[in-house]
Amino acid sequence: MKLNDAVTSIALALDAIRASGNVPELQVSGYYNGNPTPPSIDVYPADPFEFGTAFGVGNTRAYFVVRARVSMADSQAGSVLLLRLLDTEDPASVENALAGIDATVDNTGGVSGFRRYSEDLAETLLGCEWRVGMFL
């Protein structure tokens, strides 16, 4: 699988959360989104990005960051939404959406707690991240 195909499949799996009506206002980007309209999920290569799984080129497991961000204008509503995305018992679960495409969350430190993001100087956002691996 090519890297762009992997990113596209992750984004489509996550967009199903929006399309199903669980989070209808969710913006999903298959690439780094420096100017999100929250609530937003973006996907980009993790660091470290790739691990060899066998000898030779092309036998790798690639890792991506799936990052969800919400506005802090209503911090309670934003926190509730992030908890829904983190909760594997909720229909808006990021992990469950990704399980259908064989993208797995790293079992050692693969899910972050809440973090503040201030890369957009107009607004500080609250979010969380998943470290997701796929065999390519």
N, C-alpha and C positions, 0 to 999 in steps of 0.2 A: 504494500500500500504506500502511495506517495504521501508526503507530509501534508500537502494541501488537501488531499482526500481525507486524511485523518482529522484534520481541523474541521473540515466541512461536516463530517459525520458527528463530531462532538457538538458542533453548533446546532445541527438539525435535531439531535437528541434533546438538547436543552431547550430549543424552541418549542418542543412539544409541551413543555410546562406552560408556556404562554398560550399556545394553540388550543390546549385542552380546557382553557378557561380558569385554570387554577391561579394564575397570576397574569391576567389579560394585559396589563400595562407593562410587562417585562420586555425590556430591550435586550436582545441577544446578538452579540457580535462574535464571529469566529476569529477575530483578530484583536490585538491590543487596542483598546478604545480609550484614548486620552481625554475624551470629552463626552462622557456618558450622560444619558438622560435617565436618571434613576427612577425605578429600580432597573438595574442593568447587570448583565453577565457578559464578561469577555473571556477570551481564551488566548493564551500565548505560551511559548516554550518556557519550561521551567529551567532552573539552574541548580544542579547540572541537568542537562537536557537528555542525553542519550547514554545508554549502557549497552555494551555488546553482550549478546546472549549466546553466541557461537563464533566460530572462526569465520573470517571473511566479511567483506562489505555487505551491508544490507541485512545482517542478522542482528537486529537491535530492538530494544524496548525504548520508546521515546516517552518523555514525561512532559506534561503540559500543566499550566496553572489555569484553573477555572476560578475566576474571581467574581463574586457577587458584591454589588454596592448599592446602598440605599441612601436617600437623603436624610439628614439629621434635622430637617425642619420639624418633623414630628418623630422624635427619637423613639417613642414607644412603638408607633406603627412600623417604623423601620426595623426595630429589633424583633418584633413579632414576625415580620416577613423573613428576616434572615434565619430565625429559628425554624420557620417552616421549611426553608430550603435545606437546612441542616438535618432536619428530622426525617429519618428513613421510614417512619410510620406515616408521613404526610404525603398526599398525592403530588405536592410540589417539590419533593425530594430530588436534589441534584444527583445524589448517588444512585438512586433508583432509575433516573432517566438515563444515566450513563451505562448502567448494567446491561441494557439491551443492545449495546454496541461493543461489548467486551472491552470497555474502558474501565479500569479498576482504580479505586482510590488507594494510594500507597498505605500499607498497614502500619507504618512507623512514622508518625507525625504527618499523616496525609491530609488532615483537616485542621484548619486554624480556628482559633477563637475569633472574637470580634476585633477588628483593626480599624484605625482611622486612616483615611486617605485624603491627603490635601494637595495632590498634584494639580487639581483644578483650583486656581486661586480664588475663584468666585464662591466656592462652596466646599466645605469639608464633608466627606462622605464616610459612612460607616459600612464595613463589609467583612467578608470572610473568604477564605480560599481553600480549594481542594487541590491536592497534587495527584494528577491522574496519569496513569501509565497505559500505553497501548503497545502491543507487538506490531512491528511494521514489516 
